[in-house]
Amino acid sequence: MTEAPLIEFRQVSKFYGHGEATIRALDRIDLSIARGEFVAIMGPSGSGKSTAMNIIGGLDIPSSGEYLFQGIPTTSFDRSQLTLLRRHMLGFVFQGFNLLARTSAVENVELPLVYRGMDARERRERALVALAQVGLRGREGHTTQELSGGQQQRVAIARAIVTDPAVLLADEPTGNLDTKTSTEIMELITSLNRDRGITVIMVTHEEDIAAYGKRLLRFVDGHLSSDQLQAKEADHVL
């Protein structure tokens, strides 16, 4: 029996506004992503790539069509069910890090586990392990202001993986970083995909960053204009 795609769009459309002011952000998109893939998504501003990412992340819902996660239609999910999907299956990494200021690295990483109701001792243990996995052993007590941009992004990645998500959603994860730090972050994300089997879906506007993905999707004007396997996983491309 063939395993269902981890993520599947069936004729997914997303509209904003009404009448002549309607914006067609996505127009009848068919898409499937298997467990363990590393998919890069590119496209100009307004192409629909961020809308697609928001739907995958349960932050938005289609206007029509179906979004299935592990073969289960999510279109009829209510707000609490979408919250559970995000909390238990998805990890998020953003360009702006989105860390709590004046809060230690380990406390930032613990936050998703607080929402799960996990006890303090287990939260702390799991957060320390996640920080060690992203190379921040010894920085656990440092606050956001005491960390470099690259270290802050590593904290954000630790926070995203501390729940053992099936999918890591990365939105411009290197957008605020210099070239050397971008390379380090992308090597980390690649290792999470390769060594832990985490499915990675990454939006980027940089070709060299997209080259790390094993598959490249390009959106244009709400349509999926191309879907191609990349020749090889990029190594040290920056």
N, CA, C and O of each residue as an XYZ file, in Angstrom:
952
protein
N       0.849     -1.200      0.000
C       0.000      0.000      0.000
C       0.881      1.246      0.000
O       1.772      1.386      0.838
N       0.628      2.142     -0.940
C       1.414      3.358     -1.048
C       1.061      4.339      0.071
O      -0.111      4.594      0.347
N       2.097      4.880      0.706
C       1.862      5.844      1.776
C       1.310      7.137      1.204
O       1.783      7.626      0.178
N       0.307      7.687      1.874
C      -0.268      8.958      1.443
C       0.766     10.065      1.576
O       1.623     10.001      2.457
N       0.703     11.083      0.716
C       1.615     12.216      0.888
C       1.450     12.823      2.278
O       0.355     12.818      2.841
N       2.535     13.339      2.818
C       2.437     14.015      4.113
C       1.567     15.255      3.977
O       0.734     15.542      4.836
N       1.774     15.994      2.873
C       1.038     17.232      2.601
C       0.497     17.166      1.185
O       1.216     16.803      0.254
N      -0.762     17.515      1.025
C      -1.366     17.476     -0.303
C      -2.360     18.616     -0.474
O      -3.219     18.844      0.378
N      -2.230     19.327     -1.586
C      -3.215     20.314     -2.023
C      -3.988     19.708     -3.188
O      -3.398     19.181     -4.131
N      -5.308     19.787     -3.115
C      -6.159     19.363     -4.217
C      -6.987     20.548     -4.682
O      -7.977     20.918     -4.050
N      -6.568     21.143     -5.801
C      -7.284     22.273     -6.395
C      -7.502     23.394     -5.372
O      -8.592     23.957     -5.275
N      -6.467     23.700     -4.627
C      -6.564     24.722     -3.581
C      -6.522     26.122     -4.193
O      -5.617     26.454     -4.958
N      -7.508     26.924     -3.843
C      -7.553     28.331     -4.227
C      -7.714     29.181     -2.976
O      -8.295     28.749     -1.980
N      -7.186     30.401     -3.047
C      -7.367     31.359     -1.957
C      -7.637     32.720     -2.547
O      -6.843     33.244     -3.329
N      -8.779     33.295     -2.161
C      -9.179     34.606     -2.644
C      -9.278     35.574     -1.466
O      -9.644     35.194     -0.354
N      -8.947     36.812     -1.739
C      -9.135     37.879     -0.759
C      -9.956     38.977     -1.412
O      -9.774     39.271     -2.594
N     -10.860     39.587     -0.650
C     -11.677     40.660     -1.193
C     -12.898     40.125     -1.921
O     -13.143     38.919     -1.944
N     -13.665     41.041     -2.521
C     -14.907     40.677     -3.188
C     -15.046     41.461     -4.492
O     -14.468     42.534     -4.663
N     -15.827     40.892     -5.400
C     -16.138     41.579     -6.647
C     -14.893     41.924     -7.446
O     -13.977     41.111     -7.570
N     -14.865     43.139     -7.988
C     -13.744     43.559     -8.820
C     -12.462     43.712     -8.019
O     -11.371     43.753     -8.587
N     -12.593     43.797     -6.686
C     -11.413     43.950     -5.830
C     -10.824     42.595     -5.395
O      -9.883     42.547     -4.603
N     -11.384     41.513     -5.915
C     -10.911     40.185     -5.514
C      -9.463     39.965     -5.940
O      -9.085     40.227     -7.082
N      -8.671     39.481     -5.000
C      -7.284     39.098     -5.280
C      -7.213     37.580     -5.239
O      -7.579     36.965     -4.237
N      -6.744     36.977     -6.320
C      -6.640     35.529     -6.426
C      -5.216     35.133     -6.041
O      -4.333     35.047     -6.895
N      -5.000     34.891     -4.732
C      -3.653     34.605     -4.236
C      -3.159     33.231     -4.676
O      -1.985     33.063     -5.004
N      -4.063     32.247     -4.682
C      -3.765     30.903     -5.191
C      -4.909     30.474     -6.092
O      -6.076     30.717     -5.783
N      -4.577     29.841     -7.200
C      -5.599     29.486     -8.180
C      -5.491     28.010     -8.546
O      -4.695     27.628     -9.404
N      -6.298     27.188     -7.887
C      -6.437     25.753     -8.197
C      -5.086     25.036     -8.207
O      -4.663     24.482     -9.222
N      -4.430     25.062     -7.062
C      -3.109     24.453     -6.929
C      -3.239     22.976     -6.555
O      -3.935     22.625     -5.603
N      -2.559     22.117     -7.319
C      -2.381     20.709     -6.968
C      -0.922     20.522     -6.573
O      -0.014     20.940     -7.292
N      -0.708     19.889     -5.420
C       0.648     19.770     -4.891
C       0.701     18.640     -3.884
O      -0.223     18.477     -3.087
N       1.765     17.860     -3.907
C       1.964     16.856     -2.861
C       3.428     16.858     -2.437
O       4.333     17.013     -3.258
N       3.636     16.682     -1.136
C       4.977     16.643     -0.550
C       5.061     15.393      0.314
O       4.231     15.179      1.198
N       6.065     14.575      0.051
C       6.230     13.324      0.783
C       6.989     13.560      2.081
O       7.709     14.549      2.222
N       6.824     12.655      3.012
C       7.562     12.697      4.271
C       9.071     12.650      3.980
O       9.538     11.839      3.180
N       9.811     13.530      4.642
C      11.266     13.523      4.517
C      11.827     14.372      3.396
O      13.045     14.434      3.227
N      10.973     15.028      2.623
C      11.476     15.884      1.542
C      12.033     17.199      2.105
O      11.707     17.612      3.218
N      12.882     17.835      1.297
C      13.358     19.200      1.563
C      12.960     20.021      0.346
O      13.578     19.921     -0.714
N      11.921     20.835      0.509
C      11.329     21.580     -0.594
C      11.588     23.073     -0.409
O      11.280     23.641      0.639
N      12.149     23.693     -1.424
C      12.329     25.146     -1.442
C      11.231     25.758     -2.308
O      10.877     25.208     -3.352
N      10.695     26.898     -1.871
C       9.633     27.588     -2.596
C      10.113     28.997     -2.933
O      10.576     29.736     -2.064
N       9.994     29.351     -4.207
C      10.401     30.680     -4.655
C       9.273     31.326     -5.454
O       8.328     30.658     -5.875
N       9.389     32.631     -5.652
C       8.427     33.372     -6.453
C       8.482     34.841     -6.099
O       8.861     35.194     -4.982
N       8.111     35.706     -7.028
C       8.119     37.142     -6.739
C       7.069     37.508     -5.712
O       6.206     36.697     -5.377
N       7.143     38.735     -5.209
C       6.149     39.233     -4.270
C       4.762     39.121     -4.895
O       4.556     39.504     -6.047
N       3.799     38.586     -4.112
C       2.440     38.439     -4.619
C       2.221     37.199     -5.451
O       1.159     37.046     -6.055
N       3.203     36.301     -5.501
C       3.097     35.112     -6.346
C       2.213     34.025     -5.739
O       1.705     33.162     -6.455
N       2.029     34.067     -4.410
C       1.232     33.050     -3.740
C       2.048     32.133     -2.854
O       1.488     31.284     -2.161
N       3.377     32.290     -2.865
C       4.216     31.368     -2.085
C       3.954     31.485     -0.582
O       3.894     30.473      0.115
N       3.800     32.705     -0.083
C       3.548     32.880      1.350
C       2.148     32.402      1.726
O       1.948     31.864      2.815
N       1.188     32.592      0.841
C      -0.165     32.092      1.086
C      -0.160     30.572      1.180
O      -0.805     29.997      2.057
N       0.567     29.923      0.276
C       0.679     28.464      0.309
C       1.310     28.011      1.620
O       0.851     27.048      2.234
N       2.363     28.706      2.049
C       3.031     28.360      3.302
C       2.079     28.548      4.491
O       2.054     27.720      5.402
N       1.305     29.622      4.481
C       0.370     29.867      5.581
C      -0.705     28.787      5.667
O      -1.122     28.406      6.760
N      -1.148     28.300      4.519
C      -2.147     27.228      4.522
C      -1.532     25.931      5.035
O      -2.143     25.228      5.840
N      -0.332     25.615      4.575
C       0.357     24.414      5.065
C       0.532     24.488      6.579
O       0.394     23.487      7.282
N       0.840     25.694      7.074
C       1.077     25.880      8.499
C      -0.174     26.031      9.335
O      -0.080     26.255     10.541
N      -1.348     25.915      8.727
C      -2.589     26.037      9.482
C      -2.864     27.446      9.962
O      -3.668     27.652     10.871
N      -2.190     28.434      9.346
C      -2.403     29.834      9.708
C      -3.474     30.483      8.845
O      -3.933     31.587      9.139
N      -3.872     29.795      7.780
C      -4.919     30.273      6.886
C      -5.628     29.046      6.328
O      -5.111     27.934      6.428
N      -6.793     29.236      5.749
C      -7.546     28.121      5.180
C      -7.884     28.431      3.726
O      -8.034     29.600      3.369
N      -8.008     27.406      2.877
C      -8.346     27.658      1.467
C      -9.750     28.230      1.309
O     -10.638     27.974      2.122
N      -9.930     29.003      0.253
C     -11.279     29.437     -0.114
C     -12.038     28.302     -0.782
O     -13.257     28.195     -0.650
N     -11.304     27.453     -1.502
C     -11.895     26.264     -2.119
C     -10.790     25.230     -2.301
O      -9.603     25.543     -2.211
N     -11.206     23.991     -2.559
C     -10.250     22.903     -2.659
C      -9.972     22.286     -1.299
O     -10.571     22.671     -0.295
N      -9.056     21.322     -1.279
C      -8.757     20.594     -0.050
C      -7.265     20.626      0.267
O      -6.421     20.507     -0.621
N      -6.962     20.787      1.550
C      -5.605     20.619      2.070
C      -5.635     19.406      2.992
O      -6.362     19.390      3.985
N      -4.842     18.390      2.660
C      -4.776     17.173      3.457
C      -3.416     17.069      4.135
O      -2.381     17.316      3.516
N      -3.430     16.702      5.409
C      -2.199     16.453      6.160
C      -2.229     15.004      6.608
O      -3.140     14.587      7.323
N      -1.228     14.235      6.188
C      -1.179     12.793      6.440
C      -2.461     12.114      5.973
O      -2.961     11.193      6.618
N      -2.984     12.581      4.847
C      -4.177     11.988      4.266
C      -5.488     12.434      4.881
O      -6.560     12.002      4.456
N      -5.404     13.298      5.882
C      -6.613     13.758      6.583
C      -7.000     15.153      6.078
O      -6.187     16.073      6.164
N      -8.216     15.334      5.556
C      -8.644     16.665      5.112
C      -8.704     17.632      6.294
O      -9.305     17.329      7.325
N      -8.079     18.791      6.137
C      -8.074     19.789      7.209
C      -9.035     20.936      6.940
O      -9.203     21.819      7.782
N      -9.657     20.928      5.788
C     -10.475     22.069      5.382
C     -11.605     22.347      6.363
O     -12.009     23.496      6.544
N     -12.115     21.288      6.999
C     -13.226     21.467      7.934
C     -12.752     21.655      9.379
O     -13.572     21.753     10.292
N     -11.419     21.707      9.590
C     -10.911     21.891     10.949
C     -11.359     23.228     11.509
O     -11.367     24.233     10.798
N     -11.730     23.244     12.777
C     -12.012     24.520     13.421
C     -10.701     25.089     13.980
O      -9.636     24.492     13.826
N     -10.799     26.236     14.621
C      -9.589     26.928     15.078
C      -8.785     26.085     16.070
O      -7.555     26.074     16.021
N      -9.469     25.384     16.961
C      -8.761     24.585     17.958
C      -8.054     23.399     17.316
O      -6.964     23.020     17.747
N      -8.657     22.814     16.299
C      -8.020     21.694     15.605
C      -6.790     22.159     14.824
O      -5.779     21.458     14.780
N      -6.874     23.327     14.217
C      -5.704     23.877     13.520
C      -4.591     24.189     14.512
O      -3.413     23.992     14.212
N      -4.964     24.677     15.691
C      -3.972     24.943     16.731
C      -3.267     23.658     17.139
O      -2.050     23.658     17.326
N      -4.000     22.576     17.279
C      -3.401     21.287     17.639
C      -2.482     20.782     16.537
O      -1.433     20.205     16.821
N      -2.868     20.996     15.280
C      -2.003     20.618     14.164
C      -0.669     21.346     14.256
O       0.392     20.735     14.134
N      -0.732     22.652     14.473
C       0.505     23.436     14.587
C       1.319     23.005     15.803
O       2.543     22.891     15.727
N       0.652     22.769     16.904
C       1.341     22.497     18.166
C       2.053     21.146     18.162
O       3.119     21.000     18.760
N       1.469     20.169     17.494
C       1.989     18.806     17.595
C       2.727     18.325     16.349
O       3.503     17.373     16.433
N       2.508     18.949     15.208
C       3.081     18.412     13.971
C       4.023     19.363     13.251
O       4.794     18.932     12.393
N       3.977     20.650     13.583
C       4.704     21.648     12.808
C       5.659     22.455     13.678
O       5.366     22.747     14.838
N       6.801     22.811     13.104
C       7.729     23.740     13.725
C       7.950     24.909     12.792
O       8.025     24.720     11.578
N       8.056     26.128     13.334
C       8.147     27.335     12.518
C       9.453     28.076     12.792
O       9.857     28.250     13.942
N      10.107     28.511     11.709
C      11.291     29.368     11.803
C      11.056     30.568     10.897
O      10.731     30.412      9.720
N      11.223     31.774     11.454
C      10.922     32.988     10.715
C      12.183     33.830     10.494
O      13.186     33.674     11.190
N      12.103     34.710      9.521
C      13.222     35.607      9.225
C      13.573     36.468     10.432
O      14.749     36.716     10.697
N      12.559     36.926     11.163
C      12.796     37.840     12.282
C      13.020     37.160     13.619
O      13.005     37.828     14.653
N      13.230     35.846     13.629
C      13.529     35.046     14.812
C      12.321     34.900     15.751
O      12.032     33.798     16.217
N      11.613     36.014     16.031
C      10.412     35.983     16.888
C      10.689     35.392     18.271
O       9.905     34.593     18.784
N      11.798     35.791     18.860
C      12.128     35.350     20.211
C      11.633     36.374     21.223
O      11.470     37.552     20.905
N      11.396     35.908     22.449
C      10.997     36.815     23.523
C      12.222     37.576     24.017
O      13.243     36.973     24.349
N      12.118     38.902     24.066
C      13.233     39.729     24.534
C      13.420     39.561     26.036
O      12.481     39.236     26.763
N      14.658     39.791     26.490
C      14.998     39.718     27.918
C      14.632     38.373     28.536
O      14.368     38.269     29.734
N      14.622     37.357     27.693
C      14.308     35.999     28.133
C      15.437     35.087     27.673
O      15.956     35.249     26.569
N      15.817     34.138     28.505
C      16.963     33.288     28.176
C      16.654     32.367     26.996
O      15.498     32.117     26.655
N      17.724     31.880     26.393
C      17.581     30.958     25.265
C      16.763     29.737     25.666
O      15.859     29.328     24.938
N      17.075     29.154     26.817
C      16.380     27.933     27.222
C      14.908     28.209     27.505
O      14.064     27.357     27.228
N      14.584     29.365     28.043
C      13.183     29.700     28.295
C      12.429     29.908     26.984
O      11.261     29.534     26.877
N      13.087     30.501     25.984
C      12.465     30.639     24.669
C      12.153     29.273     24.065
O      11.076     29.065     23.505
N      13.094     28.349     24.182
C      12.919     27.020     23.593
C      11.840     26.230     24.331
O      11.147     25.413     23.727
N      11.697     26.468     25.618
C      10.687     25.762     26.408
C       9.256     26.162     26.046
O       8.322     25.402     26.302
N       9.077     27.332     25.459
C       7.735     27.905     25.303
C       6.728     26.962     24.637
O       5.621     26.819     25.156
N       7.057     26.308     23.505
C       6.055     25.407     22.907
C       5.650     24.268     23.827
O       4.533     23.757     23.740
N       6.561     23.871     24.709
C       6.260     22.779     25.634
C       5.361     23.255     26.771
O       4.606     22.467     27.341
N       5.442     24.535     27.100
C       4.514     25.126     28.072
C       3.092     25.001     27.543
O       2.179     24.622     28.277
N       2.907     25.326     26.247
C       1.578     25.238     25.646
C       1.054     23.811     25.629
O      -0.157     23.590     25.604
N       1.955     22.851     25.642
C       1.539     21.441     25.685
C       1.204     20.982     27.099
O       0.677     19.887     27.290
N       1.507     21.813     28.085
C       1.223     21.438     29.462
C       2.260     20.517     30.074
O       1.980     19.845     31.067
N       3.458     20.476     29.497
C       4.517     19.601     30.000
C       5.075     20.145     31.310
O       5.160     21.360     31.489
N       5.455     19.257     32.225
C       5.960     19.719     33.520
C       7.329     20.376     33.366
O       8.046     20.127     32.397
N       7.675     21.209     34.326
C       8.847     22.077     34.223
C      10.148     21.299     34.046
O      11.009     21.699     33.262
N      10.293     20.204     34.762
C      11.540     19.445     34.682
C      11.752     18.860     33.289
O      12.844     18.968     32.732
N      10.724     18.247     32.727
C      10.848     17.663     31.397
C      11.044     18.736     30.340
O      11.814     18.554     29.396
N      10.340     19.870     30.500
C      10.527     20.986     29.576
C      11.986     21.405     29.529
O      12.568     21.555     28.455
N      12.569     21.593     30.704
C      13.944     22.067     30.769
C      14.898     21.044     30.147
O      15.814     21.421     29.416
N      14.697     19.781     30.423
C      15.564     18.747     29.872
C      15.504     18.730     28.348
O      16.533     18.660     27.676
N      14.305     18.792     27.822
C      14.154     18.743     26.361
C      14.691     20.004     25.702
O      15.273     19.933     24.620
N      14.509     21.146     26.329
C      15.027     22.396     25.777
C      16.556     22.387     25.750
O      17.155     22.852     24.780
N      17.184     21.875     26.783
C      18.646     21.806     26.829
C      19.177     20.881     25.736
O      20.190     21.180     25.103
N      18.499     19.770     25.520
C      18.905     18.849     24.448
C      18.792     19.538     23.086
O      19.694     19.425     22.256
N      17.686     20.250     22.857
C      17.483     20.924     21.573
C      18.552     21.990     21.337
O      19.056     22.127     20.222
N      18.897     22.741     22.377
C      19.937     23.757     22.225
C      21.288     23.125     21.928
O      22.063     23.660     21.135
N      21.576     21.999     22.554
C      22.824     21.296     22.255
C      22.832     20.812     20.806
O      23.873     20.837     20.149
N      21.695     20.378     20.312
C      21.609     19.874     18.940
C      21.879     20.954     17.900
O      22.334     20.653     16.797
N      21.602     22.206     18.245
C      21.857     23.301     17.292
C      23.157     24.032     17.610
O      23.408     25.117     17.086
N      23.979     23.439     18.465
C      25.312     23.986     18.710
C      25.373     25.118     19.708
O      26.278     25.949     19.640
N      24.424     25.174     20.644
C      24.392     26.280     21.607
C      24.618     25.815     23.041
O      24.173     26.473     23.982
N      25.290     24.710     23.216
C      25.644     24.295     24.568
C      26.518     25.379     25.209
O      27.492     25.828     24.605
N      26.176     25.792     26.414
C      26.898     26.859     27.089
C      26.275     28.227     26.915
O      26.686     29.183     27.573
N      25.280     28.336     26.028
C      24.602     29.618     25.795
C      23.171     29.594     26.329
O      22.397     30.518     26.079
N      22.824     28.545     27.057
C      21.428     28.352     27.458
C      20.869     29.510     28.279
O      19.691     29.842     28.147
N      21.684     30.125     29.114
C      21.195     31.192     29.983
C      21.314     32.578     29.396
O      20.919     33.553     30.037
N      21.853     32.693     28.183
C      22.010     34.008     27.556
C      20.665     34.532     27.067
O      19.853     33.775     26.534
N      20.436     35.815     27.246
C      19.218     36.436     26.738
C      19.384     36.769     25.264
O      20.484     36.700     24.715
N      18.277     37.131     24.634
C      18.290     37.462     23.211
C      19.327     38.540     22.893
O      20.041     38.451     21.895
N      19.400     39.570     23.762
C      20.326     40.680     23.510
C      21.785     40.257     23.606
O      22.662     40.951     23.092
N      22.053     39.150     24.246
C      23.420     38.671     24.425
C      23.857     37.690     23.344
O      24.959     37.146     23.406
N      22.998     37.462     22.352
C      23.281     36.501     21.295
C      23.400     37.202     19.947
O      22.725     38.201     19.697
N      24.252     36.678     19.087
C      24.372     37.192     17.727
C      23.143     36.799     16.913
O      22.325     35.993     17.356
N      23.022     37.378     15.716
C      21.894     37.036     14.858
C      21.847     35.551     14.538
O      20.781     34.936     14.570
N      23.011     34.971     14.228
C      23.053     33.549     13.930
C      22.677     32.697     15.124
O      21.994     31.683     14.980
N      23.122     33.107     16.308
C      22.769     32.368     17.522
C      21.276     32.483     17.817
O      20.647     31.521     18.259
N      20.716     33.668     17.570
C      19.269     33.830     17.769
C      18.487     32.908     16.827
O      17.482     32.316     17.222
N      18.952     32.793     15.594
C      18.247     31.903     14.665
C      18.399     30.446     15.087
O      17.486     29.647     14.881
N      19.534     30.094     15.671
C      19.711     28.737     16.188
C      18.745     28.473     17.353
O      18.196     27.377     17.478
N      18.546     29.484     18.199
C      17.562     29.346     19.272
C      16.170     29.127     18.672
O      15.403     28.290     19.147
N      15.857     29.891     17.622
C      14.553     29.753     16.969
C      14.387     28.356     16.377
O      13.299     27.782     16.438
N      15.457     27.807     15.806
C      15.383     26.452     15.251
C      15.224     25.429     16.376
O      14.452     24.479     16.249
N      15.959     25.626     17.483
C      15.806     24.727     18.635
C      14.372     24.751     19.143
O      13.807     23.708     19.471
N      13.786     25.942     19.207
C      12.389     26.071     19.649
C      11.460     25.321     18.685
O      10.470     24.725     19.109
N      11.784     25.357     17.387
C      10.939     24.706     16.391
C      11.026     23.184     16.457
O      10.043     22.500     16.175
N      12.197     22.641     16.829
C      12.368     21.190     16.801
C      12.178     20.529     18.165
O      12.169     19.301     18.259
N      12.027     21.330     19.221
C      11.934     20.747     20.568
C      10.685     19.876     20.729
O      10.639     19.016     21.609
N       9.681     20.093     19.892
C       8.449     19.310     19.953
C       8.496     18.083     19.049
O       7.502     17.366     18.933
N       9.652     17.827     18.397
C       9.787     16.718     17.445
C       8.732     16.801     16.349
O       7.948     15.868     16.177
N       8.702     17.911     15.603
C       7.674     18.078     14.581
C       7.917     17.184     13.367
O       9.045     16.771     13.099
N       6.847     16.895     12.646
C       6.983     16.181     11.382
C       7.502     17.107     10.293
O       8.191     16.671      9.371
N       7.163     18.396     10.408
C       7.496     19.371      9.361
C       8.119     20.614      9.979
O       7.638     21.132     10.987
N       9.199     21.084      9.358
C       9.800     22.365      9.716
C       9.481     23.347      8.601
O       9.887     23.150      7.455
N       8.751     24.408      8.940
C       8.398     25.459      7.989
C       9.326     26.645      8.220
O       9.299     27.263      9.284
N      10.139     26.956      7.233
C      11.134     28.020      7.363
C      10.819     29.129      6.367
O      10.855     28.916      5.155
N      10.512     30.311      6.887
C      10.149     31.456      6.047
C      11.321     32.436      6.022
O      11.548     33.156      6.994
N      12.060     32.466      4.922
C      13.247     33.319      4.774
C      14.179     33.155      5.982
O      14.492     34.145      6.643
N      14.623     31.947      6.284
C      15.383     31.725      7.523
C      16.736     32.407      7.569
O      17.314     32.556      8.646
N      17.258     32.829      6.407
C      18.563     33.498      6.388
C      18.453     34.960      5.976
O      19.465     35.609      5.714
N      17.235     35.479      5.916
C      17.014     36.820      5.376
C      17.719     37.930      6.131
O      18.061     38.956      5.543
N      17.945     37.739      7.440
C      18.587     38.779      8.249
C      20.026     38.441      8.611
O      20.587     39.035      9.532
N      20.634     37.489      7.893
C      21.950     36.992      8.272
C      22.991     37.268      7.196
O      22.672     37.394      6.014
N      24.256     37.361      7.639
C      25.334     37.533      6.663
C      25.629     36.209      5.971
O      25.069     35.172      6.326
N      26.512     36.256      4.981
C      26.761     35.084      4.142
C      27.290     33.897      4.944
O      26.801     32.778      4.794
N      28.281     34.136      5.789
C      28.877     33.039      6.557
C      27.845     32.409      7.491
O      27.745     31.185      7.580
N      27.086     33.244      8.180
C      26.088     32.728      9.112
C      24.968     32.022      8.356
O      24.437     31.019      8.833
N      24.603     32.535      7.179
C      23.583     31.879      6.360
C      24.005     30.459      6.009
O      23.195     29.533      6.050
N      25.272     30.297      5.664
C      25.782     28.962      5.352
C      25.641     28.033      6.554
O      25.216     26.887      6.412
N      25.996     28.528      7.732
C      25.910     27.711      8.944
C      24.468     27.299      9.236
O      24.204     26.149      9.586
N      23.539     28.241      9.090
C      22.136     27.950      9.360
C      21.588     26.944      8.352
O      20.849     26.033      8.725
N      21.943     27.103      7.084
C      21.448     26.179      6.077
C      22.043     24.789      6.244
O      21.366     23.793      5.988
N      23.292     24.709      6.668
C      23.871     23.398      6.944
C      23.159     22.727      8.120
O      22.983     21.509      8.133
N      22.755     23.526      9.101
C      22.012     22.991     10.239
C      20.653     22.469      9.797
O      20.266     21.359     10.161
N      19.924     23.265      9.010
C      18.613     22.849      8.535
C      18.728     21.600      7.662
O      17.901     20.693      7.761
N      19.753     21.554      6.807
C      19.978     20.382      5.965
C      20.232     19.137      6.807
O      19.748     18.054      6.477
N      20.988     19.285      7.891
C      21.284     18.129      8.749
C      20.029     17.631      9.459
O      19.874     16.428      9.666
N      19.136     18.540      9.834
C      17.881     18.128     10.466
C      17.035     17.302      9.503
O      16.384     16.335      9.899
N      17.056     17.698      8.237
C      16.340     16.941      7.210
C      17.012     15.591      6.950
O      16.345     14.559      6.879
N      18.312     15.614      6.814
C      19.050     14.392      6.463
C      19.131     13.399      7.621
O      18.903     12.204      7.433
N      19.454     13.886      8.805
C      19.751     12.997      9.928
C      18.534     12.652     10.775
O      18.475     11.575     11.368
N      17.562     13.558     10.835
C      16.390     13.308     11.673
C      15.125     13.045     10.862
O      14.082     12.700     11.418
N      15.226     13.212      9.543
C      14.093     12.924      8.688
C      12.976     13.937      8.761
O      11.854     13.659      8.339
N      13.274     15.122      9.296
C      12.253     16.171      9.370
C      11.989     16.719      7.969
O      12.920     17.103      7.261
N      10.743     16.754      7.579
C      10.368     17.359      6.305
C      10.570     18.866      6.404
O      10.080     19.495      7.341
N      11.285     19.448      5.452
C      11.562     20.883      5.464
C      10.876     21.542      4.272
O      11.028     21.103      3.132
N      10.128     22.589      4.548
C       9.517     23.414      3.506
C       9.972     24.844      3.765
O       9.670     25.426      4.807
N      10.699     25.398      2.808
C      11.365     26.677      3.023
C      11.030     27.678      1.913
O      11.188     27.391      0.726
N      10.571     28.842      2.326
C      10.369     29.959      1.394
C      11.623     30.817      1.399
O      12.143     31.164      2.460
N      12.108     31.158      0.207
C      13.270     32.041      0.101
C      13.206     32.806     -1.213
O      12.576     32.356     -2.171
N      13.855     33.955     -1.255
C      13.974     34.696     -2.515
C      15.392     34.613     -3.058
O      15.710     35.238     -4.070
N      16.248     33.841     -2.390
C      17.650     33.739     -2.788
C      17.913     32.397     -3.466
O      17.673     31.339     -2.883
N      18.408     32.449     -4.701
C      18.662     31.238     -5.474
C      19.671     30.320     -4.783
O      19.508     29.100     -4.787
N      20.716     30.912     -4.189
C      21.740     30.070     -3.577
C      21.211     29.361     -2.333
O      21.647     28.253     -2.020
N      20.281     29.986     -1.628
C      19.649     29.327     -0.474
C      18.687     28.245     -0.958
O      18.644     27.155     -0.387
N      17.919     28.538     -2.002
C      16.981     27.552     -2.554
C      17.711     26.305     -3.035
O      17.140     25.215     -3.050
N      18.979     26.465     -3.430
C      19.748     25.333     -3.954
C      19.975     24.241     -2.915
O      20.321     23.114     -3.269
N      19.785     24.559     -1.643
C      19.913     23.538     -0.609
C      18.765     22.535     -0.663
O      18.920     21.397     -0.221
N      17.623     22.941     -1.198
C      16.476     22.039     -1.282
C      16.699     20.961     -2.330
O      17.424     21.162     -3.304
N      16.068     19.821     -2.116
C      16.147     18.739     -3.096
C      15.091     18.897     -4.195
O      15.133     18.241     -5.236
N      14.145     19.798     -3.912
C      13.057     20.046     -4.860
C      12.728     21.528     -4.810
O      12.736     22.139     -3.742
N      12.438     22.099     -5.970
C      12.177     23.539     -6.056
C      10.814     23.785     -6.685
O      10.536     23.343     -7.799
N       9.959     24.510     -5.937
C       8.666     24.949     -6.450
C       8.729     26.440     -6.736
O       9.239     27.210     -5.923
N       8.211     26.849     -7.891
C       8.157     28.276     -8.231
C       6.702     28.678     -8.443
O       5.966     28.056     -9.209
N       6.312     29.742     -7.738
C       4.963     30.284     -7.870
C       5.005     31.582     -8.664
O       5.916     32.393     -8.500
N       4.007     31.772     -9.530
C       3.853     33.012    -10.294
C       2.361     33.307    -10.410
O       1.597     32.479    -10.908
N       1.949     34.482     -9.953
C       0.559     34.935    -10.100
C      -0.452     33.905     -9.604
O      -1.471     33.665    -10.252
N      -0.166     33.301     -8.458
C      -1.106     32.370     -7.855
C      -1.084     30.971     -8.421
O      -1.860     30.116     -7.994
N      -0.192     30.722     -9.393
C      -0.085     29.408    -10.013
C       1.264     28.773     -9.667
O       2.256     29.470     -9.453
N       1.283     27.453     -9.617
C       2.528     26.717     -9.461
C       3.129     26.580    -10.847
O       2.728     25.712    -11.622
N       4.096     27.440    -11.160
C       4.610     27.507    -12.529
C       5.619     26.418    -12.839
O       5.768     26.031    -13.999
N       6.322     25.910    -11.818
C       7.258     24.807    -12.052
C       7.479     24.039    -10.762
O       7.388     24.585     -9.662
N       7.770     22.768    -10.927
C       8.009     21.853     -9.809
C       9.091     20.899    -10.283
O       8.830     20.011    -11.094
N      10.310     21.079     -9.777
C      11.418     20.293    -10.311
C      12.339     19.787     -9.212
O      12.554     20.446     -8.194
N      12.875     18.598     -9.450
C      13.921     18.092     -8.595
C      15.208     18.811     -8.937
O      15.473     19.087    -10.107
N      16.011     19.119     -7.929
C      17.269     19.781     -8.184
C      18.363     18.720     -8.365
O      18.299     17.627     -7.803
N      19.345     19.076     -9.151
C      20.353     18.109     -9.564
C      21.013     17.431     -8.386
O      21.259     16.225     -8.399
N      21.302     18.234     -7.350
C      21.914     17.668     -6.151
C      21.697     18.637     -5.010
O      21.476     19.830     -5.217
N      21.763     18.115     -3.824
C      21.671     18.955     -2.635
C      22.892     19.837     -2.586
O      24.013     19.356     -2.751
N      22.693     21.125     -2.361
C      23.832     22.057     -2.364
C      24.672     21.879     -1.111
O      24.140     21.707     -0.014
N      25.953     21.921     -1.275
C      26.884     21.875     -0.160
C      27.831     23.058     -0.269
O      28.539     23.217     -1.264
N      27.835     23.890      0.774
C      28.746     25.035      0.812
C      28.602     25.890     -0.455
O      29.598     26.243     -1.087
N      27.372     26.216     -0.814
C      27.156     26.946     -2.058
C      27.341     28.439     -1.888
O      27.451     29.154     -2.885
N      27.380     28.929     -0.683
C      27.520     30.374     -0.478
C      28.985     30.781     -0.478
O      29.299     31.960     -0.319
